[in-house]
Amino acid sequence: MTLTEKILARAAGKHHVQPGDNVWVEADLLMTHDVCGPGTIGVFKREFGADAKVWDRQKVVIIPDHYIFTADSRSNRNVDILRDFVREQGLPYFYDVIDDPDGKWVFDAKKGPLARQFGANYAGVCHTALPQKGHTRPGEVLFGTDSHTCMAGAFNLFATGIGNTDAGFVMGTGKLLLKVPETMHFRLEGKMNPGVMAKDLILHAIGEIGFDGATYRAMQFDGPGVASLSMDDRMTVANMAIEAGGKNGIFEFDGQTQAFVDHRCKLNGTKSAYDPVERDAEEKFVYDTVLNLDELEPTVACHPDPGQRKKAKELGHIKLDRAYVGSCTGGKTSDFLEFARILRGKKVIIDTFGVPATPEITHDLQTARWGDQTIWQILVEAGVQMTENAGCAACLGGPVDTFGRMNTPLKCISATNRNFPGRMGHKESQVFLASPATVAASALTGRITDPREYLS
């Protein structure tokens, strides 16, 4: 069996499963957030009763992160709905934006979008916060009410996004009926060259198969090249399995995975026991390919979908209005380090926005120093508008006052993960997906630029 099949077999209490089997799977974790959480709670109460209790308080994680730093009253109300439910259920894993468990969330527009407006327990973007807070354990099954839940597959999990109805059912029973997906195999060999990042790897892979090429399939990444990828790199790759239509993305377990998970579980006091799945000698794949990391180049996904792959060096004729680094895919500490490496000592010439994925990442950037400056200072001096309010921000548009949102027809190069029309705001805007390094180089020239032009 493949890695995905082994996890699903275990979760279904079976010795063996194969693609196409329909199996009842036991969930290890259910995650929801402010956009889908209220709907999930509504389904749960409608189907199980107004006074029903969730199946396991320790296995529900609620993370407000999407429409948070906005004056939109309905968005603010959604966070309050989550807080009321958490208090009613006695849920321990709620990463609220405010400290008062009986309070109400109101974004203060007068303070502006840059200065911190969150409490001590706020965690930021759910997909990045889950591993940081010790909720991603190898060999487990994670369901989340968000399509990019597949990012947790970097940690050897079966992680996938589900809708509110399914999530309401899981909330009440801890189970879900799934069809076992076929598995596509991506064997990684070699090591990426300077100027090339994990975002280039996954954009290349999606370009090979198309934005629907992995529809309801697992994307398994393994091979000797994986050892050269950090956990941040693997998260970037697994995150965008959904951009090819994938049911999930998954990496094999190794020492890096173990070190990260053990540290985070200990740091946060979450469950430390887990059982990773290893590769079988015989695996059956529906698709099998080798990706040579040392042959990759800076890559861009052009408007209007992630499958429109081009090399950055071929797109210098495309003039840009905006640059953006952030989100679960492109807002990690390592992403900002590469962003800053290109921008250090230079000035951007187009509007450029930076949104850390979590408060921990904000802290990293404000404390880590290169010489006599912090990373944060380097970026601000380069002209980047940096917000302390970690979150999803303009990655998925949001209300009109969302930081970095495109409210007019602009062309933006972004380190985010999705570029369908209207994704980051105005329906006539255009989004070009690229690595943080490529975004940085492009912000300096005002056109799509290969970052290797700025490497010494």
C-alpha positions in Angstrom: 0.0 0.0 0.0 1.0 3.6 -0.5 1.5 6.0 2.4 -2.0 7.3 2.1 -3.5 3.9 1.8 -1.7 2.7 4.9 -3.0 5.6 7.0 -6.5 5.1 5.9 -6.4 1.4 6.4 -5.2 1.9 10.0 -7.9 4.6 10.6 -10.6 2.3 9.2 -9.4 -0.7 11.3 -8.5 -2.7 8.3 -5.4 -4.7 7.3 -5.6 -3.5 3.7 -7.4 -1.0 1.5 -7.1 -0.2 -2.2 -8.2 2.8 -4.4 -11.9 3.0 -4.8 -12.7 1.4 -1.5 -15.3 3.2 0.6 -14.3 3.1 4.3 -15.4 4.7 7.5 -12.3 6.5 8.9 -11.7 7.5 12.5 -10.6 11.2 12.8 -7.6 12.1 14.9 -8.3 15.8 14.6 -10.9 18.2 13.3 -9.9 21.8 12.6 -12.2 24.7 11.7 -11.9 28.5 11.5 -13.9 31.7 11.4 -15.2 31.3 7.8 -16.5 27.8 8.0 -16.7 27.3 11.8 -20.1 29.0 12.3 -21.6 26.9 9.5 -20.1 23.7 10.9 -21.4 24.5 14.3 -24.9 25.1 12.8 -24.9 21.7 11.1 -23.7 20.0 14.2 -26.4 21.5 16.4 -29.1 20.9 13.8 -28.3 17.2 13.3 -27.2 16.3 16.9 -29.2 18.6 19.0 -28.8 22.1 20.5 -27.2 20.6 23.7 -25.1 18.0 21.9 -21.4 17.6 22.8 -18.5 17.1 20.4 -17.2 13.6 20.1 -13.9 14.4 21.8 -12.9 17.8 23.2 -9.2 17.1 22.8 -9.5 16.5 19.1 -11.2 19.7 18.0 -9.0 22.7 17.2 -10.6 26.1 16.3 -8.4 28.8 14.8 -9.9 32.2 13.7 -7.6 33.5 10.9 -9.3 34.4 7.7 -11.5 37.5 8.0 -10.0 38.8 11.2 -8.4 42.2 10.9 -11.3 44.0 9.3 -13.9 46.4 10.5 -16.6 44.3 8.8 -19.1 43.6 11.6 -20.2 40.2 10.3 -16.7 39.0 10.1 -16.1 40.1 13.7 -19.3 38.4 14.7 -18.1 35.0 13.3 -15.2 35.0 15.8 -17.7 35.6 18.6 -19.8 32.7 17.5 -16.7 30.5 17.7 -15.9 31.8 21.2 -19.4 31.1 22.5 -19.3 27.5 21.1 -15.9 26.9 22.7 -17.1 28.1 26.1 -20.2 26.0 25.8 -18.3 22.9 24.9 -15.2 23.5 27.1 -12.8 23.1 24.2 -9.1 23.5 25.2 -7.7 24.3 21.8 -9.2 27.6 20.7 -6.7 30.3 19.5 -8.7 33.4 20.1 -7.8 36.8 18.7 -8.6 38.4 22.1 -7.7 37.4 25.6 -11.1 37.9 27.3 -13.0 34.6 27.1 -16.3 36.6 27.6 -15.4 39.5 25.4 -16.4 40.5 21.9 -13.9 41.0 19.0 -13.8 44.4 17.3 -11.1 45.5 14.9 -10.1 49.1 15.6 -9.7 50.7 12.2 -8.3 53.9 13.8 -5.1 52.0 14.8 -4.6 51.0 11.2 -3.6 47.7 9.7 0.1 47.6 10.6 0.2 47.7 14.5 -0.7 44.6 16.5 -4.3 44.0 17.4 -4.4 40.5 18.8 -4.1 38.8 22.2 -1.6 36.4 23.7 -3.3 33.2 22.5 -3.9 34.2 18.8 -2.1 31.7 16.5 -2.5 33.1 12.9 -3.1 31.1 9.8 -4.5 27.8 10.7 -2.4 25.6 8.4 0.9 27.1 9.7 -0.4 27.3 13.3 -1.4 23.6 13.5 2.2 22.4 13.3 3.6 25.2 15.4 1.1 24.4 18.2 1.8 20.7 18.1 -1.3 19.4 16.3 0.3 17.6 13.4 1.4 14.1 14.2 2.7 11.5 11.7 0.3 8.7 10.8 -2.8 10.5 11.9 -6.0 11.7 10.0 -6.7 15.4 10.0 -9.8 16.9 8.6 -10.2 20.7 8.2 -12.8 23.0 6.8 -10.4 24.5 4.4 -9.0 23.2 1.1 -5.4 23.8 2.1 -5.6 21.5 5.1 -3.5 19.2 2.9 -0.5 21.2 4.0 -0.2 19.0 7.1 0.7 16.1 4.8 4.3 17.4 5.1 4.3 15.7 8.4 3.3 12.2 7.2 -0.4 12.7 7.9 -3.5 12.1 5.8 -4.8 15.7 5.8 -7.6 16.9 3.7 -10.2 19.6 3.4 -13.9 18.9 3.9 -17.1 20.9 3.8 -19.3 22.1 6.6 -21.7 19.2 6.4 -19.0 16.6 6.7 -17.3 18.6 9.4 -20.5 18.8 11.4 -20.8 15.0 11.2 -17.2 14.5 12.2 -17.8 16.9 15.1 -20.6 14.7 16.4 -19.2 11.2 15.6 -15.4 11.4 15.0 -15.9 9.5 11.8 -16.2 10.1 8.1 -16.9 7.9 5.1 -14.1 8.3 2.5 -13.2 6.8 -0.9 -9.6 5.7 -0.9 -7.8 7.8 -3.5 -5.4 6.6 -6.1 -1.8 7.8 -5.5 0.4 9.8 -7.8 4.1 9.3 -7.1 6.7 12.1 -7.3 10.2 10.9 -6.6 12.5 13.8 -5.8 16.2 13.6 -6.6 19.1 16.1 -6.4 19.1 19.5 -4.6 17.7 22.9 -5.5 20.1 25.5 -6.7 20.4 29.0 -5.3 17.5 31.2 -6.2 15.1 28.2 -6.5 12.6 27.5 -3.8 10.0 24.9 -2.8 7.4 27.1 -4.5 9.2 26.6 -7.8 9.1 22.8 -7.2 5.3 22.6 -6.7 4.5 25.1 -9.5 6.6 22.9 -11.8 4.8 19.8 -10.7 1.4 21.3 -11.2 2.5 22.6 -14.6 3.4 19.1 -15.6 0.0 17.6 -14.7 -2.4 20.5 -14.9 -4.5 22.2 -12.3 -6.9 19.3 -12.4 -4.3 16.6 -13.0 -4.5 15.1 -9.4 -8.3 15.3 -9.0 -9.3 13.1 -6.0 -5.8 11.6 -5.9 -3.1 11.5 -3.3 0.2 13.1 -4.3 3.1 11.3 -2.6 6.5 13.0 -2.4 9.5 10.9 -1.5 13.0 9.9 -2.7 16.6 11.1 -1.8 15.8 14.7 -2.7 13.4 15.1 0.2 16.3 15.2 2.7 17.4 18.5 1.2 13.9 20.1 1.9 13.2 21.7 5.2 9.9 21.2 6.9 8.9 24.7 5.7 9.7 23.5 2.1 7.6 20.4 2.5 4.7 22.4 3.9 4.8 24.6 0.8 4.7 21.6 -1.5 2.0 19.7 0.4 -0.1 22.8 0.7 -0.6 23.2 -3.0 -1.6 19.6 -3.8 -5.1 21.0 -3.8 -4.1 23.4 -6.6 -3.8 20.3 -8.8 -7.1 19.0 -7.5 -5.5 16.6 -5.1 -7.3 14.9 -2.2 -4.1 15.2 -0.2 -0.3 15.6 -0.4 2.0 13.5 1.7 5.7 13.1 2.5 7.5 10.2 4.0 8.6 10.3 7.6 12.3 11.0 8.4 14.5 12.5 11.1 13.5 16.1 10.2 9.9 15.3 10.7 10.5 13.6 14.0 12.6 16.4 15.4 10.1 19.1 14.4 7.0 17.2 15.8 8.7 16.1 19.0 9.8 19.6 19.7 6.4 21.2 19.0 4.4 18.6 21.0 6.7 19.1 24.0 6.7 22.9 23.7 2.9 23.0 23.6 2.0 20.1 25.8 0.0 18.3 23.1 -0.1 14.6 22.7 3.4 13.3 22.0 2.7 9.7 20.9 2.3 9.0 17.2 3.0 6.1 14.8 4.3 7.2 11.3 3.7 5.1 8.2 6.7 3.9 6.2 6.9 3.0 2.5 6.1 -0.5 1.4 8.4 -2.4 -0.9 5.6 -2.7 -3.4 3.4 0.3 -4.0 0.9 0.7 -6.9 0.8 4.2 -8.3 -1.6 5.6 -11.0 1.2 8.0 -12.1 5.0 7.9 -11.5 7.6 10.5 -12.2 11.0 11.8 -11.2 11.6 15.4 -10.4 15.2 16.5 -10.5 15.5 19.4 -8.1 18.8 20.6 -9.6 17.1 21.1 -12.9 14.4 23.4 -11.6 14.3 27.1 -12.3 12.4 30.0 -10.8 8.8 29.4 -12.0 5.6 31.5 -12.2 2.0 30.4 -12.4 0.3 32.9 -14.7 -3.3 34.1 -14.6 -5.9 32.6 -14.4 -5.0 29.3 -12.7 -2.0 27.5 -11.0 -1.4 25.3 -13.9 -0.3 28.1 -16.2 3.5 27.5 -15.7 6.2 29.7 -17.2 9.8 30.3 -16.3 10.3 33.7 -14.6 13.1 34.6 -17.1 10.5 34.3 -19.9 8.1 36.8 -18.4 10.1 40.0 -18.1 7.6 41.8 -20.4 4.8 41.6 -17.9 4.6 44.8 -15.9 3.3 44.6 -12.3 1.4 46.9 -10.0 1.8 45.0 -6.7 3.9 42.4 -4.9 2.7 40.3 -2.0 4.4 37.9 0.4 2.3 36.0 3.0 -0.2 33.2 3.6 0.3 29.6 4.8 2.3 28.9 1.7 4.5 32.0 1.5 4.4 33.6 4.9 6.7 31.4 6.9 10.0 32.6 8.5 12.1 30.9 5.8 10.0 32.6 3.1 10.7 36.0 4.6 14.4 35.3 4.9 14.7 34.7 1.2 12.5 37.7 0.5 14.8 39.8 2.6 18.0 38.3 1.1 17.0 39.8 -2.3 15.7 43.1 -0.9 18.5 43.9 1.5 20.0 47.3 0.8 17.6 48.0 -2.1 14.2 49.7 -2.6 11.0 48.3 -4.1 9.4 50.4 -6.9 5.9 49.0 -6.7 3.4 48.6 -3.7 4.7 45.6 -1.8 3.0 43.9 1.2 4.3 41.5 3.8 2.0 39.4 6.0 3.6 36.9 8.4 1.5 33.7 8.7 1.7 33.6 12.5 2.6 35.8 15.5 5.6 33.6 16.1 6.9 34.4 12.6 6.4 38.1 13.3 8.5 37.7 16.4 11.2 35.8 14.5 11.4 38.6 12.0 11.5 41.3 14.6 14.2 39.7 16.7 16.5 37.9 14.2 19.3 40.2 13.1 21.6 40.4 10.1 24.3 42.7 11.2 22.9 45.8 13.0 19.3 45.3 11.6 16.5 42.9 12.2 14.9 41.2 9.2 11.8 43.3 9.9 13.8 46.5 9.6 15.5 45.4 6.4 12.1 44.8 4.8 10.6 48.1 6.0 13.6 50.1 4.9 13.3 48.4 1.5 9.8 49.8 1.3 7.7 46.8 2.2 4.5 47.5 4.1 4.8 44.9 6.9 1.9 44.2 9.2 2.2 42.6 12.7 -1.3 41.2 12.3 -0.5 37.7 11.1 -3.4 36.1 9.2 -4.7 35.2 5.8 -5.2 38.8 4.8 -5.5 39.4 1.0 -4.7 35.8 0.0 -8.4 35.1 -0.4 -9.7 38.7 -0.9 -11.9 39.3 2.1 -13.7 42.5 3.0 -12.6 45.7 1.1 -10.6 47.0 4.0 -8.4 43.8 4.1 -4.7 44.6 4.2 -3.2 44.2 0.7 -6.5 43.4 -1.0 -6.8 44.5 -4.7 -9.8 46.7 -5.0 -9.1 47.7 -8.5 -7.9 45.7 -11.6 -4.2 45.3 -10.8 -1.5 42.9 -11.7 0.1 41.3 -8.6 2.9 38.8 -8.2 2.3 36.9 -5.0 3.8 34.1 -2.9 0.3 32.9 -2.0 -1.2 29.7 -3.4 -4.2 30.4 -5.6 -4.8 32.8 -8.5 -8.3 32.1 -9.9 -10.1 35.3 -11.0 -11.1 37.4 -8.0 -9.0 35.4 -5.5 -7.2 38.4 -4.1 -10.0 40.9 -4.6 -11.2 42.6 -7.8 -12.5 40.1 -10.3 -10.5 41.7 -13.1 -7.2 41.7 -11.2 -4.5 39.2 -12.2 -2.4 37.2 -9.8 0.9 35.6 -10.8 2.1 33.0 -8.3 5.8 32.8 -7.5 8.4 32.1 -4.8 9.2 34.8 -2.2 12.6 35.2 -4.0 10.9 35.9 -7.3 8.4 38.2 -5.7 11.2 40.2 -4.2 13.2 40.5 -7.4 10.0 41.5 -9.3 9.2 44.2 -6.6 12.6 45.8 -7.3 12.0 46.0 -11.1 8.2 46.4 -11.4 8.1 43.4 -13.8 8.4 39.7 -13.4 12.0 39.0 -12.7 14.2 35.9 -12.2 15.7 36.3 -8.7 19.0 34.8 -9.9 19.7 38.3 -11.4 20.2 39.5 -7.8 22.3 36.6 -6.5 26.0 37.3 -6.0 
